[in-house]
Amino acid sequence: MQEDTGCHCSSSSSEFSTRPALQHVFTELADKLPNTWNEIRNQLPESYKWDIEYITTYGHSEADTGCWTCVPLTESGSVPLTIAGAPVVLPVEHQWPPVGGINPPPDPRPLAPIDCWTELSMETIRDIFLTFEDSLGFYVLISGLLQVIVGETFNTTSASSHLPHWYGGLKVCYIANTMEPTMLGSNQATTSETSASLQAQSSRVLGASKQARSTQSLQLNDLIEARVQTPSRKKFAGRIGLKVEKDDQLYLVMSSHVITEAILSKYSFGSNRHPVKRLEEDWNNNAVIFAGNVKIGTIEKSYDESAEYYPTGFHHDVTLIQPYVTASVNDIKSPISDIGWLCRDAWSSLRQQPSALKILGPTDTYHAAKCIKCNTTSEAIIVGEGIFFNQNNAAGKKPAAYHDLETWNGLVSRAVLYRVSPDFREPTGHSGIALYAEGLREDGSQGPGIVGFQSFVHMSTAPQNFDMPEGRTLEERLKLGRVAFYGAFQVADELRTEYSIL
């Protein structure tokens, strides 16, 4: 497992050490759940005590399984990952039951409840999309909530009257399509921390390209950019997630959406082409890959060839970059020497195991740029599964209801949903960071394996809790945007089976 070596720089280590790390609290009170969960809540901090409740759901074993649901006023990073051994879920803001004009139809699966702690079958996924037509996707949270993602034109009022409020024992609610890719866009202000990191990277890459010491080359989780030549010279940044190898050739792993967003932003004077058409061409013709201020390589292969506006057409959100100069990537290596790829079955059972997710390598821009060695352990916890509908040209014009299950496998993409502690300083700027967990790996061995790469964030807000006492506690609970959870898509089969991690 990843070791917490701390940060040993004089000016900033004290600031970093004060960041909250309350990942698991009241573990000794696990036997009080679920019967006397109120006693545990009474001992929680005032900052989120009145924003949390314990929910008992149908679990993956014979006994009922439960979790906490919390929508806090304070930063979500201050809410622990588990309380008394039960995970804490921060859902996207929603209303339940949905408000409709007439009584809705009953649960279509009253005798076949959905186990929200396990991966959904393709048959179930197809049935959900056919029931909630025109939905863009949905989240199944371990709190027993089915959050259906809808677009601006979706008639939520009509759906609340004519579609079920329960589906397979899960509570149904509708949420807006406000998920955001976690790249750093050119329209975002560049902080002094980011500037420091980019300057450090530039010097390292330039040094390596001049055959300088290997210690000056790029490092894991350094910023990587896709740039386009426009009047505003737009650029979009993510992180270097891994270095992999196939047939003695090295490649860097980065998020596809960092490149596609750059290409979609490209301004072509006098062109009548739709921006998405540019994504059907060779991406190298429209975007250049930089680290710092140095061109570092070409786009070799993307696992999102049908990508359009995010998240449409994204199946894995992974692209491979072939570096120009091998010396520039010498220092990109996993801090865990024996890490592999988590196998497909282990990915499917992530919610059934107590082991937490981990973030591979340091992610703090400021400290990564200014410290010689800074490797803080970040932990994450699975809160559900995200499913997105990506019907493309390969599916033809046939209605979705007439496709067989094999075709449906190509119509949907899956993502693991998770919370992070300590949380990222900002939700954006972390696309491409690798996550790993202990489990069965692709080569049949047990150990740490890559689960996926950071891709998107879905924000939440704090609704009013009417059980809350009146006064300042109630008045302060305004609707402030908070991180509900992050998401990472499944790793492509080819990447898991044909590429080794370095």
C-alpha positions in Angstrom: 0.0 0.0 0.0 1.0 3.6 -0.6 3.1 5.0 2.2 2.5 8.5 3.7 5.9 10.0 3.7 4.7 13.5 4.5 6.0 16.8 3.1 9.4 18.0 4.3 9.5 21.6 3.0 9.8 24.3 5.6 7.3 27.0 4.5 4.3 24.9 3.6 4.4 21.7 5.5 2.6 23.1 8.5 -0.3 24.4 6.3 -0.6 21.1 4.6 -0.6 19.1 7.9 -3.6 21.0 9.1 -5.9 19.8 6.3 -8.7 17.6 7.7 -8.1 13.8 7.5 -11.2 12.5 9.3 -11.7 9.5 7.1 -13.2 7.0 9.5 -14.9 8.0 12.8 -16.7 6.2 15.6 -15.6 2.8 14.4 -16.1 1.4 17.9 -19.8 2.2 17.7 -20.6 0.0 14.7 -22.8 -2.3 16.9 -25.2 0.6 17.5 -26.3 0.5 13.8 -29.0 0.5 12.6 -31.2 0.6 15.7 -29.7 3.5 17.6 -28.1 5.6 14.9 -29.5 8.8 16.4 -27.2 8.3 19.4 -24.2 8.4 17.0 -25.6 11.5 15.2 -25.8 13.3 18.5 -22.1 13.0 18.9 -21.2 14.4 15.5 -19.9 17.9 14.9 -22.5 20.7 14.6 -21.1 21.5 11.1 -23.0 18.5 9.6 -24.9 16.9 12.5 -28.3 18.1 11.2 -27.5 17.3 7.5 -27.1 13.6 8.0 -29.3 10.5 8.4 -28.9 6.8 8.4 -30.5 4.8 5.6 -31.1 1.0 5.7 -30.9 -0.5 2.2 -31.1 -3.9 0.6 -27.6 -5.2 0.8 -25.4 -7.8 -0.9 -25.8 -10.3 1.9 -28.8 -11.8 3.8 -28.6 -9.0 6.4 -29.7 -5.5 5.6 -26.9 -3.1 4.8 -27.0 0.6 5.5 -25.2 3.9 5.0 -25.3 7.5 5.9 -26.7 10.1 3.6 -25.4 13.7 4.1 -25.7 17.0 2.3 -23.5 19.3 4.4 -23.3 23.0 4.6 -19.5 22.8 5.2 -17.0 21.6 2.6 -17.6 18.0 1.8 -14.0 17.2 2.6 -14.8 17.7 6.3 -17.4 14.9 6.3 -15.7 11.5 7.0 -15.8 8.6 4.5 -17.4 6.3 7.1 -19.2 6.7 10.4 -19.4 3.7 12.7 -18.2 1.5 9.9 -20.9 2.6 7.5 -20.1 4.7 4.4 -21.3 8.3 4.0 -23.0 9.2 0.7 -23.3 12.8 -0.5 -26.0 12.6 -3.2 -26.7 15.2 -5.9 -29.5 17.6 -4.7 -32.9 16.2 -5.5 -36.5 16.2 -4.5 -38.2 13.0 -3.3 -40.9 12.0 -3.9 -41.1 13.7 -7.3 -44.0 16.1 -7.4 -46.6 15.1 -10.0 -50.2 15.9 -10.8 -51.6 12.4 -10.5 -50.6 9.2 -8.7 -47.6 7.5 -10.4 -47.6 3.8 -11.5 -46.4 1.2 -9.1 -42.9 -0.2 -8.9 -42.4 -2.3 -12.1 -40.1 -4.8 -10.3 -41.8 -5.3 -6.9 -40.6 -9.0 -6.7 -37.2 -8.4 -8.2 -35.4 -5.7 -6.0 -32.2 -4.3 -7.3 -29.1 -4.8 -5.1 -27.6 -1.3 -5.0 -24.3 -2.7 -3.6 -23.5 -4.8 -6.7 -23.0 -4.0 -10.4 -26.1 -3.8 -12.4 -26.7 -6.4 -15.1 -27.1 -5.3 -18.7 -30.7 -6.5 -18.7 -31.5 -4.2 -15.8 -29.6 -1.3 -17.4 -31.6 -1.7 -20.6 -34.9 -1.9 -18.7 -34.1 1.3 -16.8 -33.3 3.2 -20.0 -36.5 1.9 -21.7 -38.6 2.9 -18.6 -37.1 6.4 -18.3 -36.9 7.3 -22.0 -34.8 10.3 -23.0 -32.7 10.1 -19.9 -29.0 10.7 -20.5 -27.9 8.2 -17.8 -28.3 7.5 -14.1 -26.6 7.0 -10.8 -27.3 4.0 -8.5 -26.1 5.0 -5.0 -25.6 2.6 -2.2 -28.1 4.6 -0.2 -30.9 3.0 -2.4 -31.3 6.1 -4.6 -31.7 5.9 -8.4 -30.8 9.4 -9.7 -32.0 9.7 -13.3 -29.9 12.3 -15.3 -32.1 14.4 -17.6 -31.5 17.3 -20.0 -33.0 20.7 -20.2 -35.9 19.7 -22.4 -37.0 16.8 -20.2 -40.5 17.2 -18.8 -39.9 16.3 -15.1 -43.4 17.2 -14.1 -44.9 14.8 -16.6 -42.4 12.1 -15.7 -43.2 12.5 -12.0 -46.9 11.8 -12.8 -46.5 9.0 -15.4 -43.4 7.2 -14.4 -42.8 5.1 -11.2 -41.3 6.7 -8.0 -39.8 3.4 -7.1 -37.9 1.0 -9.4 -36.8 -2.3 -8.1 -37.0 -1.0 -4.5 -34.8 2.1 -5.3 -36.2 5.6 -4.8 -36.3 7.4 -8.2 -35.5 11.1 -8.5 -34.5 13.4 -11.4 -31.3 15.5 -11.5 -30.0 17.9 -14.1 -27.1 17.1 -16.3 -24.6 19.2 -14.4 -21.7 16.7 -14.2 -18.4 18.4 -15.2 -15.2 17.0 -16.5 -12.4 17.7 -14.0 -9.9 19.2 -16.5 -8.4 22.7 -16.0 -9.9 24.8 -18.8 -8.4 27.9 -20.4 -11.3 30.0 -19.1 -10.3 29.2 -15.5 -7.9 31.6 -13.8 -4.4 30.2 -13.5 -3.3 30.3 -9.9 0.2 30.9 -8.7 0.3 27.3 -7.6 -0.5 26.1 -11.1 2.0 28.5 -12.6 4.7 27.3 -10.3 4.0 23.7 -11.3 4.1 24.5 -15.0 7.4 26.4 -14.7 8.9 23.5 -12.8 7.7 21.0 -15.5 9.1 23.2 -18.3 12.5 23.2 -16.8 12.4 19.5 -16.2 11.3 18.7 -19.7 13.8 21.1 -21.3 16.6 19.6 -19.2 15.7 16.1 -20.3 15.4 17.0 -23.9 19.0 18.3 -23.7 20.2 15.0 -22.3 20.4 16.4 -18.8 20.0 14.4 -15.6 17.0 12.0 -15.6 15.8 13.7 -12.4 14.7 16.6 -14.5 12.1 14.7 -16.5 8.4 14.6 -16.1 6.8 13.0 -13.0 3.6 11.1 -12.3 0.5 13.5 -12.0 2.3 16.4 -13.6 0.0 18.6 -15.7 -0.4 17.7 -19.3 -2.1 20.0 -21.8 -3.9 20.0 -25.1 -3.5 23.2 -27.0 -5.0 24.6 -30.2 -3.9 27.5 -32.4 -6.6 30.1 -32.0 -6.5 33.8 -31.5 -6.9 33.2 -27.7 -4.4 30.2 -27.8 -6.8 28.1 -25.7 -5.4 25.2 -23.7 -6.9 22.6 -21.5 -5.0 20.6 -18.8 -5.2 17.3 -16.9 -2.7 15.0 -15.3 -0.3 12.3 -16.4 -2.0 9.2 -15.0 0.4 6.4 -15.8 3.3 5.4 -18.0 2.6 2.1 -19.8 4.5 -0.1 -22.3 3.6 -2.4 -25.2 6.1 -4.0 -27.5 8.9 -2.0 -26.0 7.1 1.3 -26.8 6.3 3.8 -24.0 3.1 5.7 -23.7 1.6 8.2 -21.3 -2.0 7.9 -20.2 -4.1 11.1 -20.2 -7.9 11.9 -20.2 -9.5 12.0 -23.6 -11.8 14.9 -22.7 -8.8 17.2 -22.1 -8.1 16.8 -25.9 -11.6 16.8 -27.2 -12.6 19.9 -25.2 -9.6 21.7 -26.7 -10.5 20.6 -30.3 -14.2 21.6 -29.8 -13.1 25.0 -28.7 -11.0 25.6 -31.8 -12.1 28.5 -33.9 -12.0 28.1 -37.6 -12.6 31.4 -39.4 -15.1 31.0 -42.3 -15.8 27.4 -41.6 -19.3 26.1 -41.6 -18.4 22.7 -40.1 -20.0 21.6 -36.9 -17.3 21.5 -34.2 -17.9 17.8 -33.5 -16.8 17.0 -37.1 -13.3 17.9 -36.1 -13.3 15.0 -33.6 -13.9 12.6 -36.6 -10.5 13.6 -38.0 -7.0 12.8 -36.7 -6.8 14.6 -33.4 -3.2 15.4 -34.0 -4.4 17.8 -36.8 -6.3 19.9 -34.3 -4.5 19.7 -31.0 -0.9 19.7 -29.7 0.2 18.0 -26.5 2.3 20.0 -24.1 3.9 19.7 -20.7 4.8 23.1 -19.3 5.8 25.0 -22.5 7.3 22.0 -24.3 5.6 19.8 -27.0 6.1 16.3 -25.5 4.4 13.9 -27.9 1.7 12.8 -30.3 -1.7 11.2 -29.8 -1.2 7.6 -30.5 -4.6 6.0 -29.6 -7.8 7.0 -28.0 -10.4 4.6 -26.4 -13.1 7.2 -27.0 -13.2 7.4 -30.8 -17.0 8.2 -30.8 -16.5 11.1 -28.3 -18.6 14.2 -28.8 -19.5 16.8 -26.1 -18.7 15.3 -22.8 -19.9 12.7 -21.7 -21.6 11.6 -25.0 -19.5 9.0 -26.7 -17.0 8.5 -23.8 -16.6 4.9 -22.9 -13.3 5.0 -21.0 -12.0 8.6 -21.2 -8.4 7.4 -21.8 -6.0 8.4 -24.6 -2.4 7.2 -25.1 0.4 9.7 -25.9 3.6 8.6 -27.5 6.5 10.8 -26.2 9.0 12.4 -28.5 11.9 12.0 -26.2 12.2 8.9 -23.9 14.4 10.8 -21.5 11.6 13.2 -20.8 9.5 10.4 -19.3 12.1 8.5 -17.4 10.9 9.6 -14.0 7.3 8.8 -14.6 6.8 5.6 -12.6 4.3 4.2 -10.2 5.1 4.7 -6.5 3.9 1.1 -6.1 6.4 -1.2 -7.9 4.1 -4.2 -8.3 0.9 -2.5 -9.2 -1.2 -4.1 -12.0 -4.7 -3.8 -13.5 -7.7 -4.7 -11.4 -9.6 -7.4 -13.4 -13.1 -6.9 -14.7 -14.7 -9.1 -12.0 -12.9 -7.3 -9.2 -14.1 -4.0 -10.6 -17.7 -5.3 -10.6 -17.4 -6.2 -6.9 -15.8 -3.0 -5.6 -18.9 -2.0 -3.6 -18.9 -5.4 -1.8 -15.5 -5.1 -0.3 -14.4 -3.0 2.7 -11.0 -1.9 1.2 -10.9 1.7 0.2 -9.7 3.2 -3.1 -6.4 5.0 -3.1 -5.1 7.8 -5.4 -1.8 6.9 -7.0 0.9 9.4 -6.2 0.8 13.0 -4.9 -1.9 15.2 -6.3 -1.3 18.6 -4.7 0.0 21.0 -7.4 1.8 23.4 -5.0 3.6 20.8 -3.0 4.4 18.6 -5.9 6.1 21.5 -7.5 8.1 22.8 -4.6 8.9 19.7 -2.5 11.6 17.2 -3.3 9.5 14.4 -1.9 5.8 14.9 -1.1 3.6 11.8 -1.1 0.4 12.1 1.0 -2.0 9.2 1.1 -5.5 10.1 -0.2 -8.2 7.6 0.4 -11.6 7.2 -1.4 -14.7 5.3 -0.8 -17.2 3.8 -3.4 -20.7 5.3 -3.2 -22.3 3.9 -6.3 -22.2 3.3 -10.1 -22.8 5.6 -12.9 -24.3 4.5 -16.2 -24.4 6.7 -19.4 -26.3 6.1 -22.6 -24.0 6.6 -25.7 -26.0 5.5 -28.7 -23.8 6.1 -31.8 -23.8 5.5 -35.5 -22.9 1.8 -35.0 -26.3 1.2 -33.5 -28.1 2.5 -36.6 -31.5 4.1 -36.6 -33.2 1.1 -34.9 -35.0 2.1 -31.7 -33.1 1.2 -28.5 -35.9 -1.2 -27.5 -35.0 -3.5 -30.5 -31.3 -3.8 -29.8 -30.0 -7.1 -28.4 -27.9 -7.2 -25.3 -24.7 -7.5 -27.2 -25.4 -4.2 -29.0 -26.4 -2.6 -25.6 -22.9 -3.4 -24.4 -21.6 -0.8 -26.9 -24.4 1.7 -26.1 -23.6 2.3 -22.5 -20.5 3.2 -20.4 -20.0 2.5 -16.7 -18.2 4.6 -14.1 -17.4 4.0 -10.5 -18.6 6.9 -8.2 -16.5 7.8 -5.1 -15.7 10.4 -2.5 -12.2 11.5 -1.7 -10.5 12.3 1.7 -8.5 14.5 2.0 -10.5 16.1 -0.9 -8.9 17.9 -3.8 -8.3 21.6 -3.1 -10.4 22.4 -6.2 -12.7 19.9 -8.1 -11.0 20.7 -11.4 -7.5 20.2 -12.6 -7.3 16.5 -11.7 -8.5 14.6 -14.8 -6.4 11.5 -15.5 -5.2 10.8 -12.0 -5.1 7.0 -11.5 -7.0 5.2 -8.7 -6.2 1.8 -7.4 -7.6 -0.8 -5.0 -6.6 -4.2 -3.5 -8.1 -7.2 -5.3 -7.8 -9.8 -8.1 -5.7 -8.5 -10.9 -5.7 -9.2 -14.6 -2.8 -11.6 -14.3 -4.6 -13.7 -11.7 -2.6 -12.4 -8.7 -3.9 -10.5 -5.7 -2.6 -7.0 -4.9 -3.0 -3.4 -5.8 -4.6 -2.8 -9.2 -5.6 0.2 -11.2 -9.4 0.8 -11.1 -9.7 3.8 -13.5 -8.8 7.4 -14.0 -10.4 10.5 -12.6 -12.8 11.9 -15.1 -15.8 14.0 -13.8 -17.3 15.6 -10.7 -21.0 16.1 -9.8 -21.7 18.9 -7.4 -24.4 19.0 -4.8 -26.1 21.7 -2.6 -27.5 21.7 0.9 -31.3 21.6 1.1 -33.1 22.6 4.3 -33.7 19.9 6.9 -37.0 20.6 8.7 -35.9 18.6 11.8 -33.2 21.1 12.4 -33.6 23.5 15.4 -34.3 27.2 14.5 -31.6 29.8 14.9 -28.2 30.3 13.4 -27.7 26.6 12.5 -30.8 26.8 10.3 -30.1 30.2 8.9 -26.6 29.3 7.7 -27.7 26.4 5.6 -27.9 28.2 2.4 -27.7 26.4 -0.9 -24.0 26.3 -1.5 -22.4 24.2 -4.2 -20.5 21.2 -2.8 -18.9 18.1 -4.3 -21.2 15.1 -4.2 -18.9 12.6 -5.7 -16.3 12.0 -8.4 -16.3 9.5 -11.2 -13.9 7.3 -13.2 -14.9 5.2 -16.2 -13.9 1.5 -16.6 -10.5 0.8 -18.0 -10.6 -0.5 -21.6 -10.1 -4.3 -22.0 -7.2 -3.8 -24.4 -5.4 -1.5 -22.0 -5.8 -4.0 -19.1 -4.7 -7.1 -21.1 -2.0 -5.8 -23.5 -0.2 -2.9 -21.7 2.1 -3.2 -18.7 2.4 -0.5 -16.1 5.9 1.0 -15.5 
